[in-house]
Structures are given as C-alpha cells and as structure tokens.
Amino acid sequence: MAKAPTLFVVTDIETTMKKRIAFDVAWKTIDKRGREYGRGSYVIREAFRHDVPFFAEKLGHYFDDAYSKLIQPADVLAVRAEYNRQIAEMQQAGHRVICAAYNSAFDFKYLPETVSTLTGGKVTRWLDHRVELLDIWDFWGESVPQHFGTVANPSASGRFVSTSAEEAYRYEFVNAAFVERHIAWSDVEIESDILVKALSRKKKMPVVKSPKELAGAVWKKINTRLGIDGKAPLVRGVKPELEAVGA
C-alpha cells in the first residue's frame, strides 16, 4: 500500500482593527504538488459585535464573495469544529498533517485568542489534535534565490526588501502587477502556491510543535540571508555615481 502523502492545511485569517479578532478564516489542504484535499472559507458572524475589520474598505467585497459562495457566514465554534473535523479525517486516513500559514506566529496566536474571546473563555484552544506547524514565510525565505534581493521592492523603511506574501508571489510567478486581496480565501490560494514552490526546492522544513517555537523577526532573517543588513537605503534602478551626486 502506498504511503499517504503529507498534507498541509494552509490557513489564513483577517482580523479586526483593535482587538485582533479573526473575523475571516479560510484554509486549503494540499499535498506537495498542490493537489487539493479539503478547504473552508468563513466569515465569523459574532466577531463584529466586538470590533470592526482592519481593512474596512473591503467590506463590499465580502458581500460579493458571500453571494458567489466563496465565503460562508458561520459562528466561530462551527468553523472550529469543521477545521478540526477535516484534520481528524486526514490523520485517520494515515496522512501526516501540518498546519501552515504565511506568518504562522500571527495566525496561530489569534485563532485561539479569537475563540476564547467569542466564547467568553469557555473554549480556549483552536486545535483539538496534535499537529505540526510550519511558517511558509520562514520556509520560503530559506530557499528563495539570492536574485530576489536585487529585484524585490523595498520595505517601508527603504533599508530592507519586502518579504510579504504579495512580494513573494510577484517574484515567484513573475507577476509584478499582482496585488494581494487581504481576503482569507484569496490569500490562501497564493500562499498555497508559494508553499508548493518552496517545497519543490527540497529544503528541510522548519516544522515545530507549538506556536511559541516559531521563528521571530522572519523578515530580518530573510534579509540577512540575502546579504542585506539595513545599514544603508536600498537603491533600485539608479546608478551609484548618480546617487552620489543626488541625481
């Protein structure tokens, strides 16, 4: 009997403005080749009793996506139950299951905090099952070609390259005009693609057993690997001699 492939539950959340409540939760389960095994996409109804979305200007898109059945309204316990049900089924089928996100430290911090807040502390865990965690951001950053450091857009400080999912996708799929939607089901799609690209490079996965073990300051770790120390502003498309005279 063939060994069941390792599966990755690529997860994304969007949070509210002040309290960081996850109001938009989506996931897509894939193998290393990107084949799909399961998914979910939900707007948490009760989240809006506590706070407003961080990207409030995108609320209209949520109406459109719900109408198109890309997002389903639900309460947080129902979403949690479905997420864990899918994991349990995959584990029972013999799969190694790894929960992954682009900046896993964020997603797997605020998912349990969200369920705790919305249930008044009656439920404090997001995961019912023991699974490994993988930060796609960190994993991708360990193998992205050095060339990325010479072409990626600078971060807000101007001294490092941006390592956002948007910037990673632009580079990996040669699409400079790509703009991330910051809607969970859509972001899960691009993060899955980035993960498959990183997996194809066959680097060791930095999997951990607890969110507390996930790497911090990943943006700096990637920049350091690319030889960028932040001591001087990055220059894109300007010859050194012109920069020196302020041209």
C-alpha positions as CSV (number, residue, x, y, z in Angstrom):
1,M,0.0,0.0,0.0
2,A,1.3,3.4,-1.0
3,K,2.2,5.8,1.8
4,A,-0.3,8.6,2.4
5,P,1.2,11.9,1.4
6,T,2.0,14.7,3.8
7,L,-0.8,17.3,3.8
8,F,-0.6,21.0,4.5
9,V,-3.6,22.9,5.9
10,V,-2.7,26.3,4.5
11,T,-4.5,28.7,6.7
12,D,-5.2,32.5,6.6
13,I,-7.1,34.9,8.8
14,E,-8.1,38.5,8.6
15,T,-8.5,40.3,11.9
16,T,-10.4,43.3,13.3
17,M,-8.9,46.7,13.9
18,K,-8.2,46.9,17.6
19,K,-8.9,43.6,19.3
20,R,-7.3,41.4,16.6
21,I,-10.4,39.1,16.4
22,A,-10.3,36.7,13.4
23,F,-13.5,37.6,11.5
24,D,-12.4,35.9,8.3
25,V,-11.0,32.4,8.4
26,A,-10.0,30.2,5.4
27,W,-7.9,27.2,4.7
28,K,-7.0,24.9,1.8
29,T,-5.4,21.5,2.3
30,I,-2.8,20.4,-0.3
31,D,0.0,18.0,-0.8
32,K,3.5,18.9,-2.1
33,R,2.3,19.1,-5.7
34,G,-0.6,21.4,-4.8
35,R,-3.4,18.8,-5.2
36,E,-6.4,19.8,-3.0
37,Y,-7.8,17.6,-0.3
38,G,-10.1,20.0,1.6
39,R,-11.0,23.6,2.2
40,G,-13.1,26.0,4.2
41,S,-13.9,29.8,4.0
42,Y,-16.0,31.6,6.6
43,V,-16.9,35.0,8.0
44,I,-17.4,34.8,11.7
45,R,-20.8,36.4,12.5
46,E,-20.2,37.3,16.1
47,A,-16.8,38.9,15.6
48,F,-18.5,42.2,14.5
49,R,-20.2,42.6,17.9
50,H,-16.7,43.3,19.3
51,D,-14.8,45.3,16.7
52,V,-14.6,46.4,13.1
53,P,-12.4,44.8,10.3
54,F,-8.9,46.1,9.8
55,F,-9.5,46.5,6.1
56,A,-12.9,48.1,6.5
57,E,-12.9,49.4,2.9
58,K,-13.0,45.7,1.7
59,L,-16.4,45.0,3.3
60,G,-18.2,45.4,0.0
61,H,-16.0,42.6,-1.4
62,Y,-17.2,40.3,1.4
63,F,-20.8,40.8,0.2
64,D,-19.8,39.9,-3.3
65,D,-17.8,36.9,-2.3
66,A,-20.6,35.6,0.0
67,Y,-23.1,36.0,-2.8
68,S,-20.7,34.0,-5.0
69,K,-20.5,31.3,-2.3
70,L,-16.7,31.9,-1.9
71,I,-17.3,32.7,1.8
72,Q,-19.9,31.3,4.2
73,P,-21.2,33.1,7.3
74,A,-20.9,30.9,10.4
75,D,-20.3,31.1,14.2
76,V,-16.8,30.6,15.5
77,L,-17.5,27.2,17.1
78,A,-18.9,25.8,13.9
79,V,-15.8,26.9,12.0
80,R,-13.5,25.5,14.6
81,A,-15.4,22.2,14.5
82,E,-15.1,21.9,10.7
83,Y,-11.4,22.8,10.7
84,N,-10.7,20.1,13.3
85,R,-13.0,17.5,11.7
86,Q,-11.1,17.7,8.4
87,I,-7.8,17.4,10.2
88,A,-9.1,14.3,12.1
89,E,-10.3,12.6,8.9
90,M,-6.9,13.2,7.3
91,Q,-5.0,11.8,10.2
92,Q,-7.2,8.8,10.5
93,A,-6.5,8.1,6.8
94,G,-2.8,8.0,7.6
95,H,-1.7,11.4,6.5
96,R,0.9,13.4,8.3
97,V,-0.9,16.8,8.7
98,I,1.0,20.1,9.0
99,C,-0.9,23.4,9.6
100,A,0.8,26.2,7.7
101,A,0.4,29.9,7.2
102,Y,2.4,32.8,5.8
103,N,3.4,34.2,9.2
104,S,2.1,31.3,11.3
105,A,3.0,33.0,14.5
106,F,0.2,35.5,13.8
107,D,-2.5,33.1,12.6
108,F,-2.0,30.5,15.3
109,K,-1.8,33.2,18.0
110,Y,-5.0,34.9,17.1
111,L,-7.1,31.9,16.2
112,P,-7.2,30.6,19.8
113,E,-7.5,34.1,21.2
114,T,-10.5,34.7,18.9
115,V,-12.3,31.5,20.0
116,S,-11.6,32.4,23.7
117,T,-12.9,35.9,23.3
118,L,-16.0,34.9,21.4
119,T,-16.9,32.1,23.8
120,G,-16.2,34.1,26.9
121,G,-13.3,31.9,27.8
122,K,-15.3,28.6,27.6
123,V,-13.2,27.4,24.8
124,T,-9.5,28.5,24.7
125,R,-7.9,26.2,22.1
126,W,-8.3,26.3,18.3
127,L,-6.8,22.9,17.6
128,D,-8.2,19.7,19.0
129,H,-5.4,17.5,17.6
130,R,-1.7,17.4,17.8
131,V,-0.3,18.7,14.5
132,E,3.0,20.2,13.4
133,L,3.2,23.8,12.4
134,L,5.0,25.4,9.5
135,D,5.6,29.0,8.8
136,I,5.5,29.3,5.0
137,W,7.2,32.7,5.2
138,D,10.2,31.3,7.0
139,F,10.4,28.2,4.9
140,W,10.2,30.1,1.6
141,G,12.8,32.6,2.9
142,E,15.3,29.8,3.5
143,S,15.3,28.9,-0.2
144,V,14.3,31.9,-2.3
145,P,17.1,32.7,-4.8
146,Q,19.6,35.4,-4.0
147,H,18.3,37.2,-7.1
148,F,15.2,38.2,-5.1
149,G,17.2,40.5,-3.0
150,T,18.2,42.5,-6.1
151,V,14.8,43.0,-7.5
152,A,12.2,43.0,-4.7
153,N,10.6,46.2,-3.7
154,P,12.0,47.9,-0.5
155,S,10.1,47.7,2.7
156,A,8.6,50.8,4.3
157,S,11.9,51.7,5.9
158,G,13.7,51.6,2.5
159,R,16.6,49.7,4.0
160,F,15.3,46.1,3.6
161,V,13.5,44.2,0.9
162,S,9.8,43.5,1.5
163,T,9.2,39.8,2.1
164,S,5.4,39.9,2.2
165,A,3.3,37.2,0.6
166,E,2.5,39.7,-2.1
167,E,6.1,40.4,-2.9
168,A,7.0,36.6,-2.7
169,Y,4.2,35.8,-5.2
170,R,5.2,38.6,-7.5
171,Y,8.7,37.2,-7.7
172,E,8.0,33.5,-7.8
173,F,5.3,33.8,-10.5
174,V,6.8,36.8,-12.5
175,N,3.8,39.0,-11.9
176,A,4.9,42.5,-10.9
177,A,1.4,43.8,-11.0
178,F,-0.1,41.3,-8.5
179,V,-1.9,42.9,-5.6
180,E,-2.9,40.8,-2.5
181,R,-6.6,41.0,-1.7
182,H,-6.3,40.5,2.1
183,I,-9.4,38.3,2.0
184,A,-8.6,34.9,3.5
185,W,-9.9,32.6,0.8
186,S,-8.0,34.5,-1.8
187,D,-4.8,34.8,0.2
188,V,-4.9,31.1,0.9
189,E,-4.6,30.4,-2.8
190,I,-1.4,32.4,-3.3
191,E,0.1,31.2,-0.1
192,S,-0.5,27.6,-1.2
193,D,1.3,28.4,-4.5
194,I,4.2,29.9,-2.6
195,L,4.4,26.8,-0.4
196,V,4.4,24.4,-3.4
197,K,7.3,26.5,-4.9
198,A,9.3,26.3,-1.6
199,L,8.6,22.5,-1.3
200,S,10.0,22.0,-4.8
201,R,13.4,23.2,-3.7
202,K,13.5,20.3,-1.2
203,K,14.9,22.2,1.8
204,K,14.3,20.9,5.3
205,M,11.0,22.1,6.6
206,P,11.3,24.1,9.9
207,V,8.3,22.4,11.5
208,V,7.5,23.0,15.2
209,K,5.0,21.6,17.7
210,S,3.9,24.9,19.3
211,P,3.4,28.4,18.1
212,K,5.9,29.5,20.8
213,E,8.6,27.7,18.8
214,L,8.0,29.5,15.6
215,A,10.8,31.8,14.4
216,G,10.5,35.6,15.1
217,A,11.7,38.5,13.0
218,V,11.4,36.4,9.9
219,W,11.7,39.4,7.6
220,K,15.1,40.2,9.1
221,K,16.2,36.6,8.9
222,I,15.5,36.5,5.2
223,N,17.2,39.8,4.5
224,T,20.3,38.7,6.4
225,R,20.4,35.6,4.3
226,L,20.2,37.8,1.2
227,G,23.1,39.9,2.4
228,I,21.0,42.9,3.3
229,D,21.9,44.4,6.7
230,G,19.8,47.6,6.6
231,K,22.7,49.9,7.2
232,A,22.0,51.9,4.0
233,P,19.0,52.7,1.9
234,L,18.3,50.3,-0.9
235,V,18.6,51.7,-4.4
236,R,16.6,50.4,-7.3
237,G,17.4,51.3,-10.9
238,V,19.8,54.2,-10.0
239,K,23.5,54.1,-10.9
240,P,25.8,54.6,-7.9
241,E,27.5,57.6,-9.5
242,L,24.1,59.3,-9.9
243,E,23.1,58.5,-6.4
244,A,26.3,60.1,-5.1
245,V,25.5,63.4,-6.6
246,G,21.9,63.3,-5.7
247,A,20.7,62.9,-9.3
